[in-house]
Amino acid sequence: QVQLVESGGGLVQPGGSLRLSCAASGSISRFYVMGWYRQAPGKERELVASITSGGSTNYADSMKGRFTISRDNAKNTVYLQMNSLKPEDTAVYYCNLKMGWGFSYDYWGQGTQVTVSS
């Protein structure tokens, strides 16, 4: 079983920064994709950014240049550095891990609230 624990959310003013962390524990495959998704009230969950076990990254267009995803393999932790935050970035941010054949194993964290407001 895999567990994902997020931390780092909170309230920040527009233009500010936050760093989210996602610590993974359990039996994790050598090959995986970890990512951050977000869901705002009344909207569908959307991909923010992802990173593979090989280090390849992918970003949603609206996050490019503002958000950076990174990982620390020794700690099984993925980070999301969010800069120049906007009110529309307000959402619950979820950590996700996909692994296994066809990435059929799909795990989610409990979510962490990010609120951007003055």
N, C-alpha and C positions, 0 to 999 in steps of 0.2 A: 504494500500500500504506500502511496505517495501522499505527503502532506505539503501544502504550500501555505506559508504564513506571511502576509503582507504587513508592512508598517511604513510610517512616514507621511501619511495623509494629514490634512488639517486645513486651517483657514489661512489664506494668504491674500494680500492685496494685489490688484492688477499690476502686471509688470514684475511681480515677484517670482521667486523660485521655490521649488520643493524637490526633494529626492525621495522616491519610493524604493523600498526594498522588498524583495520576495525571497524568503529562505525556503529551499526545498529539502525535504528529508524523505528517507525510505529508499526503495530499490529503484534507482534511476538508470535508465539505459544509457549506453555510450552515445547513442544518436537520439537527439531530441530537438524540439523547438520550444523555447519558452517565450512567452509574450505577455504584453499588457493590453488589456481591453478596457473600455470604459462604457458606462451606461448612464446617461442623463435621464432625469424624470421624463416620462412620456416618449422616450426614444429607444431605439433598438441598441443592443450592445454592439460596439464597433471596435475594430482593431486599432490600437495606438501604435505599437511597435513590436517587433519580434526579433529574436536572435537564435541562431542554430548552435548546436554543439560545436560546429566548426567555426563559429564566429561571424557568420554572415548575418547582416541585419536588414530589416525591412521596416519602413515607416509609412504610416498614412500620410497622404499629401499635406494635410493641414498641420501636421506635426513636424514636418521636415524643417530643419534649421532651428527649431525651438527645443525639441526633446531629443535626448540621447539615451539609448539603451546600452547597457554593458553588463558584463558578468564576471564573477569571481569563482572560477571552477573549484578552487580549494575549499571555498565556503558553500558551494552549491547555491549561490545567491545571485539573483539578477536585480539590477538597479534600473530605475527610470529617472533620469535627471530632467526636470521640467523647468525651462526658463521662459521669461516673457509671458507669463501666464495671463490668460484672458478670462473674463467672466464665463464665456462659452466653454471653457475647459472644466467647468464645474460638473462633477459626475462622481459616481462610485467607480473606482479603478480596481480591476480584477487581474490577478496574476493567473497565467495559464501555462500548463506544460502538456505537450503532446509527445508521445513516444510509441515505440512498437511498430509492427508491420502496418504500413499505411497510416501511421500515426493514429491508430485506433484506440490507444489509451489516452484519455483526455481528462486532465485534472484541473480543478479550479480552486483558488483561494477564496477566502470569505469576503474579500473586498475591503477597500479603505476609501473613506470619503475625502474628496478634495473639493474645497469650496474657494472660489476666487471672487472676492467681493471687497469693496471699500467700506 
